[in-house]
Amino acid sequence: MQRALTLKEHAALVDRMSTAQGVDLETKMMEGLLSPGRLGDAVLACTACTNPGDCAHWLDNHAPGAPAPDYCRNIDLFADLKAGRRA
């Protein structure tokens, strides 16, 4: 059960961070720029982060469009998607 909760928590963080970066993950999937497997990889990368509490705090205190924190494990993914590149 704990694993499922961890995955849900990090899936929400990935979604919130992508939105903060101006990236709509659902749209990118429909455009063929993001596969379901790559999105799953992003969530798994997020679970390895040692700063999930800091990330949630950052998201609560930064306006959309602010550069993602350096410790974000998906910073390159969001940059590629925002630029219209396949991730």
C-alpha positions as CSV (number, residue, x, y, z in Angstrom):
1,M,0.0,0.0,0.0
2,Q,2.8,2.4,0.8
3,R,4.3,2.0,-2.7
4,A,1.0,2.9,-4.3
5,L,0.8,6.0,-2.1
6,T,4.3,7.0,-3.0
7,L,3.6,6.6,-6.7
8,K,0.5,8.7,-6.4
9,E,2.3,11.4,-4.4
10,H,5.1,11.6,-7.0
11,A,2.7,11.5,-9.9
12,A,1.0,14.5,-8.5
13,L,4.3,16.3,-8.0
14,V,5.3,15.5,-11.7
15,D,1.9,16.9,-12.8
16,R,2.2,20.0,-10.7
17,M,5.7,20.7,-11.7
18,S,4.9,20.2,-15.4
19,T,2.0,22.6,-15.1
20,A,4.3,25.1,-13.3
21,Q,6.7,24.8,-16.3
22,G,3.9,25.5,-18.7
23,V,3.7,21.9,-20.0
24,D,0.4,20.1,-20.3
25,L,1.3,16.4,-20.1
26,E,-2.0,15.2,-21.5
27,T,-1.6,17.5,-24.6
28,K,2.0,16.4,-25.1
29,M,0.8,12.8,-25.1
30,M,-1.9,13.5,-27.6
31,E,0.7,15.3,-29.8
32,G,2.9,12.2,-29.7
33,L,5.7,14.0,-27.9
34,L,5.4,12.0,-24.7
35,S,4.7,8.2,-24.4
36,P,2.9,6.7,-21.4
37,G,6.1,4.7,-20.7
38,R,8.2,7.9,-20.6
39,L,5.6,9.5,-18.3
40,G,5.9,6.5,-16.0
41,D,9.7,6.8,-16.1
42,A,9.3,10.5,-15.0
43,V,7.2,9.5,-12.0
44,L,9.7,6.8,-11.1
45,A,12.6,9.3,-11.4
46,C,10.6,11.6,-9.1
47,T,10.3,8.8,-6.5
48,A,14.1,8.7,-6.2
49,C,14.2,12.4,-5.3
50,T,15.5,13.2,-1.8
51,N,13.6,16.5,-1.7
52,P,9.9,15.7,-2.3
53,G,8.8,17.9,0.6
54,D,11.0,20.8,-0.7
55,C,9.4,20.3,-4.1
56,A,5.9,20.5,-2.8
57,H,6.9,23.6,-0.8
58,W,8.5,25.1,-4.0
59,L,5.4,24.5,-6.0
60,D,3.3,26.1,-3.3
61,N,5.4,29.3,-3.3
62,H,6.4,29.9,-6.9
63,A,4.3,31.3,-9.7
64,P,3.9,29.3,-13.0
65,G,6.8,29.9,-15.3
66,A,9.4,30.1,-12.6
67,P,12.4,27.9,-13.5
68,A,12.2,24.5,-12.0
69,P,14.5,23.9,-9.0
70,D,17.9,22.4,-9.9
71,Y,17.3,19.3,-8.0
72,C,14.2,18.3,-10.1
73,R,15.0,15.0,-11.8
74,N,12.7,15.8,-14.7
75,I,13.9,19.3,-15.5
76,D,15.3,18.2,-18.9
77,L,12.0,16.4,-19.7
78,F,10.0,19.5,-19.1
79,A,12.4,21.6,-21.1
80,D,12.2,19.3,-24.1
81,L,8.4,19.1,-24.0
82,K,8.1,22.9,-23.6
83,A,10.3,23.3,-26.6
84,G,8.1,20.9,-28.6
85,R,10.8,18.1,-28.7
86,R,9.9,14.5,-28.2
87,A,10.9,13.2,-24.8
